[in-house]
Amino acid sequence: MNMSKKLAAGILVGMTAVAGNAMAADNTLSDTIIAKDGKEMKLEQNWDKTFPKSDKVDHRKVIFPNRYGITLVGDLYIPKNAPEKMAAIAVSGPFGAVKEQASGLYAQTMAERGFLALAFDPSYTGESSGEPRNVASPDINTEDFSAAVDFLVTLDNVDANRIGIIGICGFGGMGLNAAAMDTRIKATVASTMYDMSRVNANGYFDSMDANARYEARRRLNEQRTKDALSGSFAPAPGLPETLKGDEPQFVKDYFDYYKTKRGFHPRAINSNGAWNATSSLSFMNMPILAYAGEIRNAVLLIHGEKAHSRYFSEDAFKKLSGDNKKLLIIPNANHTDLYDRMDIIPFDAIEAFFTANL
């Protein structure tokens, strides 16, 4: 048995152990499975995405483990009349979103264009397992991308040498970190990227100095003490339920996506909840783009001209080396326009990039 078959068998055995009889004859998952940590997971079987279902692709829900024993849940989009072997793309983000939002839209659209695509919920969020809930980690969330690659290489209809990833918003930064580590990722797109390490350590536009960073650490560790004494995890502030009108424009843009019919989803932290308050501690000490300059495979960075976060992609691009890296600035677009605006997201350019590099 070759290594590919061994990995495939391991995934299948793991899935059987995790899900019991969860796999039906039609390859769909039942609505209840037991994760590797023993927790019961309820999976939604109805189409509950924020975008319409395409009649050009087949869709099914899948599960797969990461190396930390967390069971990830994804949506697999396969082109109808697909060839026997395809290039595949794993998609995740934005930070605080679920696969039923922007990442699913990207995945379905790429499947319409001939790629097998997997949109997945990161660890601790959405339908994926992991306790406590609503925690982010630069290490584990980077691993989530590699776990998605692990899953894709076991599929009979995927060419293991033609796998790429798309990271949106905060998972654009995580995607670049994964690409620097995982040489199996042959092409990476980071759309409307956030560098979560930088923004947590330095604040927006690098407004925090060492003293401000120390004070932030002090407050967060004070919260850790309170959490330890209470036996629970306090949430950080989330988006407001209503706008007063004097918020920064980017907060209004986030509200317009996450808190309205346009993009609201009950499982998304940014729509209905908040991150664990102390999650940012690990990001402050672990710069995820430290080795971005060592990425040898192709990278495409996409950002809106008017996005408050544009400097993250521009500065990340300066770190990249080689002649297979590109920065694409979309005229007049803001940060969240690249979440779901089909007339703005440059899918033709994304398709061309993956076609050329996968």
N, C-alpha and C positions, 0 to 999 in steps of 0.2 A: 504493500500500500504506500503510494507516494505521499509527500507531505501535504499536498493539496487535499487528497482524499482523507488523510488523518484529521486535518483541521475541519473538513466538512463533517466527518463522523462525530468529532467532538462537539461541534455546534448542534448537530442533530440530537446527540445524546443529551447534551445540556438542555436543549429545548424540551425534550421529553421529560427530563427530570424536573425542569422548572414548571412546565405547563401541564404535565399529566396527560390527559386526553383532550387538551385544548385545541389540537389541530384537527379540524374536520376533514371530511373526504375532499372537499373543494379547496383545501389549502387555506381556509380562513381560520382565524382564531376565535375561540369562544369569548364570551363577555367577561369571564372570570378566570384568572390564572394565579398561580402561586409563584412569587418571585423567589430567587435563590436565597434571599434573606428570610424566607418564610412568611413574608407579608402577602396578604391577598391583594391582587391588582384587578380593578374593574376596567375593562376596555370598552369603549364606545364603538358599536358596530355600525351605527347609522352615519351617513355623510353629514358631518357637523363642521365642515370647513367654512372659512370666511370667503371662499371663492367657489364658483360653480364647477361641477364635475365635468371633465372633458369626455367626449365620446370617442376620442382618438387613442385613449390609453386604458389599460386594465389596471386596477388598483386592488391591493390587499394589505392588510395589517401584518406586521412581523415583529418578532422579539429576538433580541440577541444580548449576550452578556458583555460587559467590559472587564478589564483585568482587575477591577476592584470588587467584583462580585455583584455589581449592580445590573439589573435587567433593564435594558433600554427598549423602548417601543417606537416603532417607525411605521411609516406608510411607504410602501413600495409601488412605484409607478412604472409600468412596462408598456412600451409602444405596442399597439395592436399590429399583428403580422410582423412581429420583431424577428430579426435574424437569429441564428443559433448562438452567435457570440456577439456581445455588444460592449461598447465602452459604458462605464457606470460612473455616476456622480452621487456623492453623499452630501446632503445639505442640512445645515442647522442655523438657528438664530431667527430673529434678533435676540439680544440679551433680555430675558424676561418674557419671551414669547413662546408659543408652542407650535408644533408642526402643522396645526390646522390653520395657521396664519401665513406669514410671508414665505417660510421655508417650503411649505407644501405647494404654494403657488409657483415658486421657482422650480421645484422638482417636477410638478406636473407639466409645466411648460417645456422643460428640457426633455421630458419623455415624449411630448408631442413632436419634438425635433429629432427624435431617434435615439436618445440615450436612455438606458435604464437608470432610474433616479430614486434615491432613498432620502426621505425627509424624516428626521428623528428628533424626539424630545431628549434634551440632555439629562444627565443624572440629576436626581432630586427634584425634577420639575415635570409638569405635564403628566402624561400617563406612565412615564418611566419610574422605576423604583428608586429607593435610597432614602434614608432617614438621617437627620431631620429633613423636613421638606424645605424647599425654597432656599437651598444653599448653592453657592457658586464656588468653584475652585479652579485656579489656573492649571493645575496638574490634572485633575480628574476630567475637566471639560475638554482639555486637549486630548486626553486618552479616549474620550467619547468618539472623536473623529477616527482615531485608529481602530477602535472597536467596530465602527461602521465599515471600515475597510476590511477588517477581519471577516465580517459577515458577507460582504460583497464577494470576496475572493472564493467563498465556498459555493456560490451559485453557479450552476452549470451553464447558464446563458450569459455569464459575465467573463470578459477577457481580463484576467487578473493583471495583465500588463498595461491596461488602459483604464485606470481609475483616477478620477479627480474629485475635488471637493469644492463646495461653495459655502463660505461663511458670511453671514449677514450681521451687520452691526457688531456687537461685542464678540460674536463668534467668527467674525472676520479676523480679529486678532488671534483668537484661539486656533483658527484654521491656518494662519501663517506659522504659528508655533508648531502645529502638527506637521506642516509641510517641511519645517526645518528638521524635525525629528524622524519622520516616517518617509523613507525614500520610495515607498510603494505609491505615494501620492504623486502622480506624474504632472498634474496641472491644478492650480489653485486660483479660485476667484474669491476675492474679498470685496463685498459690496457694502457701501456706506459704513466703513469699518470704524470701530472703536478700539483703541488700545486700553483695555480695562485696567492694566497695571498702571499705566501712566495717569489716567484720570483719577484713580483711587489714591495714588501716592502724591500727585501734584495738583489735583483739582483741575477744573476746566481752564484751558489756556495757560497751564503751568503757573497758576496763581499762588500756590502754597510753597512756603520755604520749609526748611528743616524744623523750625520751631512750630509752625502750623501743623506739620506732619506729626511731630511728637504729641501735640495736643490732641490730634485726631486719634492717634494710637491710645493715648491715655483714656479718652472717652470710651473708645471701643472696648478696651480691656476692663474698664469699670463696668461696662455692660456685660461682659463675660462673667464677672463676679456675680452680678445680679442674676444672670441666667443660671449659673451653677447653684445659687441658693434657692431659686424658684423651681428648678427642674424643668424649665421650658426655655424657648428661644424667642426673644422679643423680635418683632418685625421692624424693619427700617421704614421710614416714611415712603409711601408710594405716590402715585399720581393722585391729585385731588379729585374728589367726586364731582366738583363743579369748578369752573374757572371764575376768578374775580375780574380778570381782564388786564391785570398788570403783571402777569407772569412773563418770563422771557419767551421769545417766539418759539424756541425749540420745545419748551414745555407745552405750549399750545399745539404744536405740531404732533407731539406724542399723544396728547389728549385726543386730538382729532382722529388719530388712528386707533388707539387702544380703548378709548372710552365711548366710542360711537359705533353705530351699526357697521361702519366701514370696516373695522378690524377687531371689534370686541370679541373675546372668547373667554368663557368662564374659567377655563383652566390656566389661562395666561396670568402670570404674576403681575404684569404691567396693566392688565385689564381688571383683575379681580384679586388683589392681594398685594404682597410686598415681599422683597427678599429678606432673609435672615439678617438682622442688623449688623452682625459681626462678620459677615462674609467678606467684606472688603479688606480685612486684615491681611489675609494671605496674598492678595493681589499687590498690596503695598510693598512687600518684600520680595516679590518674584516677578521680575520684568519679563513678560512673555515674548517680547520681540528681540531678546538679547542675541539670538543666533539667526535672525531673519536674513542677515547678509550671507549666510552659508546655504541658503536654499538654491539648489542647482536646477531644479525643474521649473517649469514655466509658471509665472504669476501674472494675474490681471487684477489691478486695483481699480475699483469704480467708485466714484463719489460725486455728489451733487455740488454744483458751483456755489450754491447759497447755503449749503449745510454748515451748521455750527461746528460739526465734527470733521470738516474737510482736512484740517491740518494733520489729523491722525494718518490718513492715507498718504498725504504729501510727504510727511516725515518718514513714514514706513518705506515709501518708494525710494527715498534717499539711502536707506540701509541696504536695499537689494542690489545684487551684482549680477552681471551677465547680460547678454543681449536678448534674453527671452522673457523680460519683465516689461510691463506696460502699465501706465497710469491713464485712466480715461475719466475726464471730468465732464459731467453732464450739464449743459447750459441750463441755468435758471432753476435747477432742481434743489429741493431741500433734503434733509436727512431721511425723512419718512416717505418721500416720494418714491424712493427706491425700494420700499417695502412691497408696494402693490400697484403702482401706477403703470399699467401695461403700455401706455403710450410714451412712457419715460424710461422705464428699465430697458437697457440696450441688449435685448435678448439676441438680436442678430449678431452683435459683437461677441456675446458670450458663446453662442453656438460656434461661431467661426474660430474662437480661441480654443475651445475644446476639440473641435474637429482637427485643427492643426496640431494640437499637442497630445491628443490621445490616439 
